[in-house]
Each structure stands twice: as C-alpha cells, then as structure tokens.
C-alpha cells in the first residue's frame, strides 16, 4: 500500500478525494445532529415526566382528601345502634326521615372498601356498628322455618328483597375479606340460600320482592337486583370455593344476557353497573374472560359512554362528565363504578387489540370522577350556597343542593376508589 504524508501526519492508503471528504463531514454532521436531537428529546421527556409525576401526585392527593372527607361524613351519620342518618336536608342539616335497608347494606360495603384502602379505624368501627344493625334486621324467610339449614332474608320494612340479600352478602363478605373475621360467614350463606331457592334451572330469579308476613309475591321486577345477586354469589364463592355459588352466578348472568337483554340496542339497555360488577367478578373468579360476558359488558359500557355529557360550555361546563341536564351525582357515580369494572375486565383480558376500548373507558371514568369531585360539599360550598356544615364531605343530589342520602356518598366513594386505583 502506498504511503502518503499530510503535514506531519502519516496516513496509510490513498488520499481521499474532495467528494469523499464532503460525504464524511456530512455524515459526521448528521450523527452530531442526531445525538443532539436525542439529548433534547430525552431532556424534554425527563422534564415532562417530572410534570406528569407532579400532576399525578396532586390528583391522588385531591382524591384521597375527597375520600377521607366522605368517609368522615358517613361515620358521623351512624348512631350507637348502628343506624345511619339516612337522608339529610343539606341546607338545614336536619334529617328528612325514611330508611332503606338495601342502601344501608350497600353503604357498609363502600365503607369497608374505603377501610381496605385507608386503614381508617374510625371507618371500620362505624361499619361494624352498622353491620350489627343489619344483622338485627335479618330474619328467617317466609315459609322456611322448618328447613334444617337456616334460610335468611333482610327485611326492608314489610318486604323481603332479592337486592337486600345480595347487598347484605356483599357487606358481610367484604368484612370477612378486610378483617379475617368470620362473625357473619354463616349468615352470608343463609342469605344466599334464599337467592338460590328462587332461581330457575335456566338462571332467572323469580322472586324479586316478597311480603314478609303473608309471603305474597310483589309484581315489581328490578333491573338491578339480579346483578347484585350475581356479584354477591360470586363474592361468596371467592371465600368458600363452593362451586354451587359460581354456577348459580353464571346461570343468572347467561339468562340476563341471552333472555332479558337479548336484542336490546344501546338506547334501551339498562346501565346496569351491578351486572358489570358481577361479570367482572365471574371473570376474576375463573381467571378467564369469557367472550359472552366480555361482549355484554362492552355493550353496557358503550351504552353508558354514549350518553355521557361531553360538550356543555360556559356555566354549564360543570355538567360535563355527568349524564343529562343538571345531572345527578348518583347516576354518574354508579356508571363510573360500572365502567371501572369494565376497565378491570379489559386489563384481565390483556389483549393488545383492546387498547382503544380501554382508552375510551378510562376517558369516561376520568370525566365522570371529575364531575363527582366538583359536586362534593366542602367548606367553600357551605359558604357559597348557604349549606349546613353537617353536610360537609357528603355528595348532594346534584348542583341543586337539595338533599344528601347515604347511598349518594356510598356510590361516590366506590367510584372514586376506582379512579384513585387508576392513578396507582
């Protein structure tokens, strides 16, 4: 190989021509530019991540404060016997009377959910008083006195209700899950017996409401009681591993899907958050997301998302995330609950093709949860709207601020716990 010298530097090989030198310098320039751009991108990404982390931390703090305030409100409403102040005028702070044992049981469930996330002993102790009151309102179901195994019903006034038994089971099972305490385990199974005795082989629950004294069947059919029963029986299966409970849940779910809801469009399909809870519970129990349950859950979720407020402007922009004009808090909260159950089903299914669906569900959860956070009564709203400070922490009926009820706050807590979990 020929030897050449450039100044004092020895170079082996032929001297590059001017074209080669230009290409060399151009390539080097491109490499330097690429490194600079990469450095800029990484720097911006790191700075953006810091902003995102700050925003997430701020939002989690806001949600936690909201949940703590809501929990404190419910604790303040439970007397020494375990009975809630069921409904309150938010302007006067006075009780508006009435009572509902289904909402009593459902509120216990939400309180125990909250305890599981916060470990707030005040919430647990108040929930335990409410559980004792719930147990005092259960009795041997009509015509089941002679059965060798106890068959229990929750009495709501003069009536025994499918939803009452379902929600009581959920409260008892959540208590066992959160504390390891088996105090209510046998009652939970006794409540389940009445549910299953009133189920056909095809899965339909034939008794929704029965009069406690006469045993007469009421003609009312609830859209939501079957979903509550499905969720309850599946929760009971998770503790006992008794396949009879899961089998009954699946028969009920399949009857609802293939008979009750068959052919329904999203315009006339019930926004059944309890069924969404139940369908996710079945998938979780089996660790398999069966297409029949997934597709129906998606159908319900699509119906919910299609009716959510997204385009109000001006003063009415506060309605976005809710449902309908001057939207009420509880319909928004229950729909967020249902969508979060759908969210968990999508994650459990773990299919990359569901990313777009997951994003739509998440967007709706965020909008609904932000609507709820705007409605919660705090010190500033007490001052602005001349409300009673006894209502602080609760969720009112709507921005009309007429009343609050324990189930308004119950459902908001469950919804916001799902929202919080998304940030975790």
Secondary structure, 3 states (H helix, E strand, C coil): CCEEEECCEEEECCCCCHHHHHHHHHHHHHHHHHHHHHHHHHHHHHHHHHHHHHHHHHHHHHHHHHHHHHHHHHHHHECCCCCECCEEECCCCCECCCCCHHHHHHHHHHHHHHHHHHCCHHHHHHHHHHHHHHHHCEEECCCCCCCCCCCEEEEECCEEEHHHHHHHHHHHHHHHHHHCCCCCHHHHHHHHHHHHHCECCCCCECCCEEECCCCCECCCCCCCHHHHHHHHHHHHHHHHCCHHHHHHHHHHHHHHHHHHCCCCCCCCCCCCHHHHHHHHHHHHHHCCCCHHHHHHHHHHHHHHHHCCCCCCCHHHHHHCCCCCCCCCHHHHHHHHHHHHHHHHHHHHHCCHHHHHHHHHHHHHHHHHHHHHHHHCCCHHHHHHHCCCHHHCCCCECCCCCCEEEHHHHHHHHHHHHHHHHHHC
